[in-house]
Amino acid sequence: MREEAAAFLLTFAAASAFVALPYLLLQAKGIPLGERVPADRIVIELGTINTAFMLSRALGSSRASEGSPKVGALLVASGLALMTLPSFPSLLLGRALQGVGSGLAFPALERGAARRGVKGMVRLTVAQNLGFSTGSLFAGAVMVTPSLPLAIALPAAAAASTLVPSGARGRRKGGSNKVLKILYLTAFINGLSLGSRGPALSAYVMQYVSALPAHYSAAWGVPGLLSMALSYALASKLDSLGTASKLYASSVLKLVQVLALALVPFVADLWSLLALLTLGRTASTLSVSASKAAQGSVSGKVEHFGNRQTAFSLGNALGPLVGASLYKALGPASLFAVAGLGLLSSALYALGGKEAKKLGA
């Protein structure tokens, strides 16, 4: 349970920063808050800061097998403290520190969870979803000033440093390097997709649904809470599958996530948005958990989980700038382009399943 507790605390802190960030940028630019705001005036800065976060996370995860996860958790706390100063340089540096810290901490958490199969990965992902959901809702509830959620969430990140495991290397269980390489490439595409979705979806919600903190935070928090029970209930069914079948299941679930995102531009009310995001979050949780459990049966090394996290982070670093630029040019239609990346991920998961099947996995 230590991995789950640490993941919850770190993600709670990260979600508080994620929700507060656009409001900190609005404050820094002197833009007054209303029910709707001109989010296109901050979308480039938002994308730049998120890119800095993911590039620094790639740096951290590339050293995960040698670095200290405990130091990583403390770097997350330091980044939160720096972000309480509402200026672009402090927000940029604060998110970068959080990225390095997150990259150092999470590969060790994932390695431990993957040893327990899909259910172990789902438990870790549920802990992350719970942390993200409660952190998002918490930030919206206490946002008397944009920096207040960060100041309150800071102790959570510091406490996580007492729970994260050591970064000791795991032993390679054998398996195919080709399967691992396919999973790394898929992680890069998933990172690019998620990174692109962040600023585009944030801007869409604030511009076409609602910019009120309670509504905006609900759009990020509620789907995570609702998807947890669904994900956990279905995890045991995926756990009974072999390595190849887990990857095929990941492919199908990715298609469900793609469909949910592609329908978002057709809704402008909060309830419909929550329904689509819940469907997408559930499919995403199960897809990623199944693929990481499959990876755990191929290799149990922290290094390989770090490599996958690095690939994901590099894609996610490019994603915010891609998503922000697409939204600036295409508006809501940018979400169709972002959803299209998921089709490539689905195909790659299926290819990974085919390679694993050749090995009899």
N, C-alpha and C positions, 0 to 999 in steps of 0.2 A: 504493500500500500504506500510505501515511501515515494515510489515513482509517481503514483497518481496524485499524492498530496503536493509534491513539488511541482508537477505539471499544472495543477489547479492554481497554485499561488502565482507562478510565473505568468500564466496566461491571464489570470485576473488582472495583474498589473499591466500587462501588455494591452488588454482590452480597454482599460481605463485611459491609457495613453492614446490609443487609436480613436476613441470617441471624442476625447478632448482636443485632439490635434486640429481639426478644422476650425473649431471655435477659438483656439489659441491663435491661429492664422488670421481669422477675422478680426480678433482683438488687435493683433499686431498691425493690421492694415487700416484700423479705424472704421471698419464696416459694421454698422449697427445690426443687431439681430432682430429678425422678424419671423413671421410664420414661414416665409420663403425668402431666400437670399440669393444674390448673384454669385452662385458657387463657381461659375466659370472664371471669376477673378482670382480665385485661390487654387484652382485645380492643378496648375503647373507646379506651384510650390508644394502642394500636397503630394504630387507624384514624385518630385525631386527628393523630398524627405523620406518617402517610403522606399525609394530606390536606394538611398543611403543606408537605410535600415537593412535591406536585404543584401546589399553588397558586403556590409560589415558582418552580417550573419553568415554569409558564405566564407568569409575569412575565419570566423570563429569555428565553424563546423569542419573546415579543412584541417584544423589543429585539434579536433575533438579527441583523437586517440592519444594525444600527448598532453593536452591542456587540462585544467582543473574545472570540472563542472561547478564546484563551489565558488570559485572566483567568478565564473560566468554569472551566477545568480547575483553576486554582489555588484557586478557591472550593470546588470539590469536596474538595480536599485539606484546606482549612481546616475544612470541616464534619466530616470524619472525625476530625480532631484534637479538636474540641470534643465529639464523641460518646464519647470515651474516659472522660468523666466521667459515671458512671451516675446521672443525675438526670433527671427529666422535662423541666425547662427546657433543660438542655444538649442532651438528645436532640432536643427539638423544634427548637431553633435550629440545631443541627448538620445535621439533615436539610433544614432550610430553605435553608441555605447551599449544600448539595449540589444542591438543586433549581434554584436560580438558575444555578449553574455549569453544570449539565447542559443547561438550557434555552438558554444562550448557545452551547454547544459543538456540540450535535448537528444543528441545521438546516444548518450549513455542511458537516458530514460527509455528511449525506444528499444535499445538493445535488450534491456531488462524485460520490457513488456512483451517483445516478440518471442521470447522464450516460452511464454504461456499461450502462444497461438493467437488466432483471430480474436478470441474473447479477451485475452490479455491486451492486445492492441486496441480493441474497442474500449476497454476500461480506461486505458490511457487517453484515448481520443475523447471519451465521454468526460473525463476529468478536465481536458483542455476545453471542450465545448462548454462545460459547466462554468469553468473559470472565465471563458470569453463572454458567456451570456450574463453571468452575474456581474462581471466587471463592467460590461457595457451598460446594463441597467443601473448599476450603482453610480456610474459616472453621470448618466443622465439625471439621476435623482438628486445628486448632491452638487450639481454644477451651478452653485451660486456665483462662483467665478470659474473660468475655465481651468485654472491651475489647482483648484481644490481637490478634484478627484485624484490627481497625481500625488499630492502631498499625503493623502490618506492611504493610497495604495502602496506607497513606498515601503512601509514595514512588511507587507506581504511578500514582496520580492526579497527583502533581506532575510525573512524567515525561511524562504525556500533554500537558502544556502546551507541550512542545517539538515536538509532532507535529501538533497541530490546525492546519488552514489558516486563512487570514485570513477575515474575514466579508464579503469583497467581494461586491457585488450581482451577480447573474447577469442576463442579458438575457431579457426575455419573448419566448417563441417564438410567441406568438399562441395562439389557442385559445378555449375557451368559459368565461366566468366561471361559468356555471351548473354545468359539470362540477366546477370548483374548489369551488364552494359545497357541492355534494353531498359531495365528498370531505372538506371541513371538518366537515360535520355527521356523516359517518360516523366521522371521527376522534374527535369528541366522544363518540359512543355507544361506540366501542371503548375510549376512556379510562374511561368510566363502568363498562363491563363489567370491564376489567382491574383497575381500582381496587377494585371490589366483590369481585372474586375473591380479591384478595390476603389481606385479613384473614380472610375466610370460609374459604378453603382452608387458610391457615396454622393457624387454630384447629381445623379438622377433622382435619388431619394430626396435630397435637399431642394432640388429645383422643381420637381413634378409631383412629389407626394407630400412631404412635410419637412421643414427644417427645425421644428420645435425639438428641443433636446430630448424630451420624453419620447416622442415619436421616432426620432432618428436613432436613439439608443435601442428602442424596442425592435427596430428593423434588424439590428445586429444581434441583440440578446435573445429575443423570444424564439427564433428558429432553432437556436442551439439547444435551448431547454426542451422544446417539443421533440426534437430529433433524438434526444438521448435515449428515451425509453424504446423508441422504435429500433434504433441501432442495436441496443443491447439485446433486445428480444430476438433479433434475426442473426446475431453473431454466432450463436451455437450451431445454426444450420451451416454457416460458412466454414466453421471449424472442422466439420466432418469431411470437408473436401480435401483432395490432394493438392499438391503445389500447382500443377497445371490448371486444375479446375478453379482454384482460388483466383488465378490470373484471368481466366475467362470470365468469372463472375465480376471481377473488377472492371472488365471491359464493358459489360452490360450495364453495370451501375453507373459508370461514367456517362453513358448515353442518356440515362435518366436525368443526371445532373445537367447535361447540355440542354435537354428539352426544357427543364425548369427555368434556366437562365434566359433562354431564347424567348420565353413568354413574358418576361418581366416588362419590356417596353410597352406591352399592351394593357398594363394596369396602372392606375393612378390613385388607388385607395390603399390605405394601410393594411386592411385585412387580406385583400387578395395578394398583396406583396408578401405578407407574412406566410401565407399558404405556399406560395411558390418557393420562397427561400427555405422554408422548412423541408419541402420535398428535396430540394437541391442539397441541403446540408446533410440530410439522412443518407442520400445516395453517396455523397462524397465521403462521409465518415466510414461507411461500409466498404467502399471501393479502396480507399487508402489503407484501411486496416487489413483487408484481405491481402493486398499486394505486399504490405510490410511483413505480414505473417509468412507469406510465401518466400520473401527474401530471407527471413530468419531460418527457414529450412534449407536454404542454399548456403548462407554464411551467417555466422553469429558474431562477427567481429564489429567492435565499435567503429573501427576504421571504415568499414563498408557502409554502415549507417551514416557515418559522417560524410562519406563521399556522396551518398544519395541526398543528404541534406544540403551539401554544397551545390550540387546540380540544381536542386529545387531553388535554393537561394539566388543563384545566378540568374535563373529564369525570372524569379520574382523581382530581382533588382531591375531587370529590363522592363518588366511588366507595367509598373506604375507610370513610367514615361510614355509607354505605348498606349496604355489605357487613357491617360490624360490627354494625349495628343489626338487619339481617336474621338474622344468625347468632344474636344474642342472643335474638331472638324465635322463630326457626324451627329453629335448630340445623342439621343437615346438609341439611334441605330448602331452606335458603337458596340452595344451589348451583343448584337448578332455576330459581329466579328470576333468578339471575345469568346462567345459560346462555340464558335467554329474550332477553336483550338482544342476543345474537349474531344472533338471527333478524332483528332490525331492521337490524343492520349488513349482513347478507346482502342484504336487500331494497334497501338504499340503494346498495350496490355495483352491483346489477343495474340500478337506475335510472340510475346514472352511466354504465354501459355503453350504455344506451339513448340517452342524450343524446350520448355520444361517437359513436355509430353514425350519428346524424342529421348529424353533421359529416363523415362519411366517414372517421373516424379508426380 
